[in-house]
Amino acid sequence: MCMYAPQGSGDALLACFDRRHRVALIRTGPANADHPWTLPAVRRGKAESYRRAVQRLARVLAPAGAIRLGAVTGRIPAAAPGASLRRGQRERRLFTGHVTSPGALHDAAVPLVWLPYAQVAELALGLGIAELGLFLEGYVGGWIPDGRITLE
């Protein structure tokens, strides 16, 4: 069973940071594509909470306990009525997470690339999150409060 939704179409996404404030991205296309990387994402099961879905995703990415979820979550509302909307697109959540020990994802179940958080927004295209760069910067800088933040 594939846990990773194609190009940001999952409704629970994970921005997983290491101690150097790099973010883990997964490959979504061929190596020669312009932007083959995106944030890990998963679709929620029927009646499954966003948090449970992203915990399930974290367990697939790494051994149990290797990823600790952060205290900030981005809420990405579905597009307004009348706006261009991909079929089935609905509200999504972007969770923050942290690798609990260096090398914990060395043997990850999927190939990961670790990029500085400041580069993620420009390389992880197709997510439809215009404020992704500011969200990651604010999280690392500590000026986003704990809790749920609505993103556009």
N, C-alpha and C positions, 0 to 999 in steps of 0.2 A: 504494500500500500504506500503510495507517495504522500508524504506529509507536507510537501512544499508546494504552495499554490503558485501558478505561473505569474510572473511579473506583477506582483503586488495585488493580485486578485483575492488573496486570502483575507479573512476579516480579523485575524490576530497576527500582528507583526512583532518582531523582536529586534531591538537595537541592543546587542550584547557588547559591552565594553570590557576591555582588559585593563590592566593596571596602568598602561601607558595611554589610556583614553583612545585606543583604536577600537573600531567597530567591526564585527564579523559580518561578512557578506557571503552569499552563496552564488554560484554560477547559475545563470538562467538560460544561457544560450551557448553557441559555439565560441571557442577561444578567440576566434578572429572577429567577433562582433564588436561594434563600437562600444557598447555598454552591456557586457554580459553579466553584470553583478547586480544583486538586489538584496534587501534585507530578508532574512528567513521569515516565512509566513506560513500560516496554516488556516484551513477552514474549520470553523466550529462545527461540532456535531449537533444533531438535533437536541435542543434544550441544554446544550453545554454552554457554560459561561465563557466569556472571553479569557478570563484568567486561567481557567482549567485548560482551555485550548492551548494557550501559550506555555503552560507547564508541560503539557504533552509534547509540544514542539521542543522544549528545552531538553526533555528526556531523550528525544531522538537525536538531538545534536551532540549530546555529551553524556558521560556517565552520571548517574544519580548524584545530586548535590553539587555538581561542578558549575552550575549556573544559579545564581541567587537573583531573584527578581528585585528590581528597584522600587522606590516609593513614588515614582512619577509615571503616569500613563497618559499618552496622547489619545484624545478622542477625535476621530476623523468622521464627521457626519456624512451621510449620503448626500449626493448632489441635490440641490433644490429642485422642486418640480419644474419641468419644462427645460431643465438644463440637459446637456448631452450626458447621458448616463449609460454605462455599459450594462448589458443585460444582467440582471441579478445583483447589481452593485448595491450595497447597503452600508450602514455604519460600520466602521472598522476601529480597532484600537491598536495603538503602538505602545508596547511595553518596553521598559528599560530593564536591563539585566547586567550582571557582572560575573566574570569568571572568578571562581573562588580561589584558584591557585594557579600559578604559572604552569603552563604546559597541560592544563586540564583538558583542553580541546585539541591536543596534539594528534590524537587518534580519533578525531571526529568522524561520525558516520557519513558525512558529506564533505566535499572539498570546500574549505573556507579560505577567504583572503581577509587579512586584517588591514584596514585602512585608517589613517587618522580621521577622527570624527569630522573635521572641517572639510574633508574631501567627499564624504559620503553622499551628501545631497546632490552634488554635481555628477556623480557617477552612478548612483542608484536611481536611474530615471524610470518613468512608467509607474511610479507609486501614486501619483496624484496628490502629493503632500507638499504644497508650495512652501510651507513654513518648516520643513524638515530640518534645514540647516540651522535656523534660529532655535528650534527645539533642542537639537543636540548641543549647540553652543551654550544655551541657557542651562541645560542639565549639567554639563561638565563644569560650567562656571558657577553653578550653585544659585543662580538668580531665578530659577523656576521653582515655585514652592511644591512640596509634596502634594500628591493627589492627582486629580484628573484635569488635564489641560485640553481645551478644544483647539484643534488645528484646522486650518483651511487648506 
